[in-house]
Amino acid sequence: MKNVMWKGQLYGNINLDTIANKTNLYGLGPVEYLSGEILIIDGKSYKSTVTSDTTMNVEETYDIKAPFFGYANISKWKEQTLPDSIQTIQQLETYLDKTTKSAPRPFMFKLSGTVEQATIHIVNLPKGSKISSQAEAHNGQKTYKLKDEQVDIIGFFSTEHKAILTHHDTFLHMHLVTTDRQKMGHLEEVLFKKGTIKLYLPNE
């Protein structure tokens, strides 16, 4: 991530089609040249791109390159209902950190349920842009608000990958997709609906 943000290395380092084992595959990252967002969920790969201030295009494809990408094959999950007290990203980060101290890290996780509201963004850097800072990397980015939506969220948790696969101020990097697969992006803010959220942690 820091190579992209600070050194302007926007080109694709990984072609998603070259990931040989797509069974039970999960992953997330941006599209090369910061022109969209990518989410792989249970072997299906989705790319979202900006079409206007209020609309986006989400297509299922593996024909994508990414400048950085996190992925894992996970065949078994441990399911639990997220406690009602966990409603925001910050609360989720603290909860995951506390409850996985003895588990292998880093790890990918999954959330499914209803969000009362959420904010997602899609990077949308103008073609030909050169960047050398995080602020410049967000030029052209579009933000979308969701309300009362059924969603799936794939996340990456690590205490060791700040500025590599998570932003410098968080242990989390999450992408959200609605269950109808019509909206997808990088999760910025969320308010989970109490009692509806299932958390899945790797069980292997």
C-alpha atoms as one frame of an Amber mdcrd trajectory, in Angstrom:
protein
   0.000   0.000   0.000   2.761   2.448   0.905   4.477   1.771  -2.449   1.230
   2.744  -4.165   0.456   5.782  -1.997   3.936   7.239  -1.534   5.977   5.924
  -4.456   3.218   6.086  -7.066   3.544   2.415  -8.053   0.026   2.134  -9.458
   0.568  -0.647 -11.993  -0.759  -4.175 -11.480   1.590  -6.426  -9.496  -0.796
  -9.370  -9.468  -3.154 -10.661 -12.139  -6.049 -12.280 -10.288  -6.351 -14.955
 -12.971  -2.921 -16.253 -11.899  -4.215 -17.277  -8.457  -4.331 -21.004  -9.203
  -6.554 -22.202  -6.370  -9.849 -20.307  -6.492 -11.723 -22.800  -4.283 -12.939
 -21.118  -1.077 -10.922 -18.048  -2.085 -11.358 -14.689  -0.331  -9.489 -11.486
  -1.089  -9.498  -7.703  -1.353  -7.541  -4.827  -2.836  -7.784  -1.988  -5.367
  -7.801  -2.245  -9.160  -4.525  -1.199 -10.850  -4.076   2.556 -11.348  -6.582
   2.945  -8.462  -9.467   2.684 -10.914 -11.817   0.565  -8.783 -12.182  -1.924
  -5.920 -11.905  -5.729  -5.849 -13.569  -8.290  -3.592 -13.298 -12.068  -3.839
 -15.889 -13.953  -1.817 -16.094 -17.763  -1.817 -14.259 -18.010  -5.124 -16.264
 -15.324  -6.939 -14.407 -12.153  -7.902 -16.146  -8.775  -8.146 -14.848  -5.483
  -9.503 -16.595  -2.164  -8.765 -16.031   1.013 -10.755 -17.496   4.504 -10.523
 -20.138   5.462 -13.096 -21.382   8.664 -11.411 -21.598  10.416  -8.025 -24.490
   8.129  -7.081 -24.029   5.012  -9.225 -21.456   2.284  -9.728 -20.904  -0.780
 -11.859 -20.209  -4.139 -10.209 -19.149  -6.999 -12.453 -18.040 -10.553 -11.752
 -14.620 -11.115 -13.332 -11.122 -12.447 -12.671  -9.694 -10.409 -15.538  -8.233
  -7.768 -13.196  -4.824  -6.639 -12.006  -4.103  -5.111  -8.589  -1.087  -3.144
  -7.255  -1.456  -4.921  -3.898  -3.829  -7.659  -2.851  -4.549  -9.807   0.201
  -6.093 -13.237  -0.232  -6.537 -16.624   1.445  -8.234 -19.960   0.816 -10.515
 -20.676   3.763 -12.637 -23.839   3.683 -13.835 -23.900   7.306 -15.227 -21.056
   9.369 -16.170 -20.657  13.018 -19.486 -18.804  13.145 -20.681 -16.607  15.987
 -23.248 -13.876  16.428 -21.534 -10.521  16.879 -22.384  -9.069  20.316 -24.939
  -6.234  20.251 -22.328  -3.911  21.777 -20.223  -4.141  18.584 -21.713  -1.727
  16.050 -18.820   0.278  14.584 -15.494  -0.427  12.876 -13.552   0.773  15.933
 -15.547  -1.511  18.244 -15.042  -4.416  15.839 -11.289  -3.829  15.717 -11.025
  -3.852  19.534 -13.225  -6.967  19.759 -11.228  -8.903  17.143  -7.936  -7.901
  18.739  -9.141  -9.034  22.160 -10.730 -12.345  21.088  -8.013 -13.584  18.722
  -4.903 -13.055  20.855  -4.114 -16.792  20.774  -5.174 -17.356  17.139  -2.798
 -17.323  14.146  -2.389 -13.813  12.750  -2.837 -12.129  10.340  -6.198 -13.546
   9.232  -9.113 -12.861   6.962 -12.643 -12.831   8.314 -16.203 -12.517   7.090
 -19.304 -10.706   8.353 -22.876 -11.205   7.117 -26.036  -9.404   8.166 -27.813
  -6.055   8.072 -26.202  -2.639   8.277 -28.366   0.211   9.541 -26.035   2.483
   7.608 -22.652   2.264   5.961 -20.262   4.404   3.937 -18.185   2.788   1.212
 -15.810   4.315  -1.307 -14.444   3.365  -4.707 -11.045   4.698  -5.736 -11.330
   6.436  -9.087  -8.017   8.105  -9.883  -8.151  10.138 -13.114  -6.289   8.380
 -15.948  -2.637   9.399 -16.252  -2.410  10.689 -12.666   0.861  10.507 -10.776
   0.671  10.382  -6.982   3.074  10.650  -4.060   0.772  10.828  -1.023  -2.301
   9.212   0.483  -4.331  12.368  -0.152  -3.451  12.335  -3.865  -4.356   8.641
  -4.057  -7.930   9.589  -3.169  -8.332  12.111  -6.021 -11.523  11.294  -7.899
 -12.667   8.847  -5.231 -16.448   8.526  -4.847 -18.268   7.822  -1.598 -21.611
   6.047  -1.366 -24.046   5.833   1.564 -25.986   2.650   2.264 -29.031   2.303
   4.493 -30.763  -0.846   5.796 -28.926  -3.177   3.447 -28.192  -6.894   3.642
 -24.459  -7.230   3.177 -21.410  -9.464   3.214 -18.089  -8.025   4.366 -14.665
  -9.553   3.827 -11.937  -8.207   6.068  -8.232  -8.506   6.751  -6.974  -8.162
  10.323  -3.328  -7.638  11.197  -1.344  -5.804  13.835   1.771  -6.096  11.643
   0.669  -4.763   8.250  -0.049  -1.069   8.785   0.658   0.788   5.501   1.118
  -2.604   3.798  -2.400  -4.045   3.682  -4.163  -1.722   6.137  -4.054   2.040
   6.496  -1.502   3.381   8.989  -4.088   4.010  11.723  -5.972   0.689  11.760
  -5.569  -3.090  12.007  -8.474  -3.599   9.580  -9.077  -3.436   5.831 -12.637
  -4.346   4.794 -14.650  -4.435   1.602 -18.446  -4.624   1.653 -20.784  -6.061
  -0.975 -24.576  -6.052  -0.834 -26.151  -9.512  -1.014 -27.697  -8.634  -4.389
 -24.103  -7.907  -5.571 -25.145  -4.492  -6.956 -22.974  -2.335  -4.648 -19.413
  -2.971  -3.488 -16.571  -0.893  -2.108 -14.018  -0.205   0.611 -15.796   0.093
   3.969 -15.190   3.460   5.668 -17.913   3.611   8.308 -20.659   1.291   9.472
 -23.442   0.917  12.001 -24.306  -2.768  12.352 -27.920  -3.666  13.123 -27.925
  -5.314  16.537 -28.553  -9.046  16.613 -28.236  -9.540  12.847 -24.490  -9.821
  12.277 -22.718 -13.150  11.977 -18.932 -13.119  12.362 -16.923 -15.886  10.692
 -13.325 -16.547  11.709 -11.017 -19.086  10.034 -11.233 -22.529  11.643  -8.118
 -24.225  10.335
